[in-house]
Amino acid sequence: MKKLIKKVAVICASVAMSANAGFAQIEIISNNSVGIGTTTPAHKLHVVGNNYVTGNSYVGGNFGVGTTAPSQKLHIVGNSYFNGKIGISTTLTPLSPLSINSAGNAAHQISVVTTSSSTEGVYAFRAGGSISVGVWVNAVRGNSEVTAGNHNVGVRGDAYMATAQGTGRAFGVLGRAGNSSNGFNYGTLGILEGTQKGTGIYGSVGVWPVGISGQYAGYFEGDVHVTGTLSATSTNFSDKRLKKNIVLLDNSALNKVLQMNPVEYNYTQTILRTATHEGDTLTPEIKMFDEKAQMFQKKHYGLIAQELEQLYPDLVYTNSNGYLSVNYIDIIPLLIQSIKEQNNNIEMLQKEVKSLQTTNKMLKSNEITTTQDISDTQNSETLIPIIVEALKEQRLEVEKKQAQIDKLQEMIQTLNAKFEKIEQK
């Protein structure tokens, strides 16, 4: 008690001395307000000038900086400068310059950890307003300056767990756009700029980006599925340097092609359902086709995959849902080979017919002479009928060959019709 009285006496003496000297540093007025750097404190503690505090401080009410009427625990009006790290909603020592709900990470400039009861981690809203036409306005913008040797990412989104979950949906990045100028709405926009090789949009299945050999608007590593109409000018790699096990087609193509049965058809809608898991309130209905697309509404010409698989199994593919598809491009070489085989058969028959026609003419021109020669040695009445019968048989053989040629020509016309239908596919 004596020590406390002594400290109070020292303080009072210091205040009195300062007052007598005419330059009070601490002023205590009659309403119990304390002023530091001011003789007219307007609050219980009124400080004018820079402040330096070491140790813990406690404020029971609202604390205002730049305002005399703070409405929050910390109310700041004007610019603020912090030389250190700030933690919000955490008692841990912040590792990031700004850490919310956690200690953060020294590699992050701002670290926000969303609690399990929150649905939004960071929300940015750019309100509409009158701005000059053509100006880019962004709610969130990320810009990573490209530095050599680094993986430079402007904006990154991850929605991934190492262990597969039974419920929920995951979107790494979700883009949604609409009702802007007609024809200028993009859910996701990717642009490749500069002179280096790359792609505007890259998609893969379980493969991180690989080196790309050209400049592309889109590059996909894996199968691509389209439910609507795909408009494209497409080509297939056919460079000899990209092929191995090259073997010329044998003469069996014609026989197999003749067994193909081209049909016309329309697609029927098929519903693909993913496995429903316990606790998952969504029962997704995935449609095989886009019913508004022309490819679903129009008639098609093609083959039945199950039938073709019996003849050429390598032309038929099975997707993850068990449905079959046909590689129609690779049927074209088989049709070409079939036409070549058919043409060879026609040429061979034409040669046989020509030979028979020549023989027939020779027999007709020598018929009288042969009869006269025979009369000198044998009975002409016996040999002439034999010669006439031989001529008849020769003529029948010519007619038979001609019929075969006609049939082959009909088969060529049939092949051409099949080729046109498959080409329409």
Secondary structure, 3 states (H helix, E strand, C coil): CHHHHHHHHHHHHHHHHHHHHCCCCEEECCCCCEEECCCCCCCCEEECCCCCCCCCCCCCCCEEECCCCCCCCEEECCCCCCCCCEEECCCCCCCCCEEECCCCCCCCCEEECCCCCCCCCCCCCCCCCCCCCCCCCCCCCCCCCCCCCCCCCCCCCCCCCCCCCCCCCCCCCCCCCCCCCCCCCCCCCCCCCCCCCEEEEEEECCCCCCCCCCEEEEEEECCCCCCCCCCCCCCCCCCHHHCCCCCCCCCCHHHHHCCCCCEEECCCCCEECCCCCCCCCCCCCEECCCCCCHHHHCCEEECCHHHHHHHCHHHEEECCCCCEEECCCCHHHHHHHHHHHHHHHHHHHHHHHHHHHHHHHHHHHCHHHHHHHHHHHCCHHHHHHHHHHHHHHHHHHHHHHHHHHHHHHHHHHHHHHHHHHHHHC
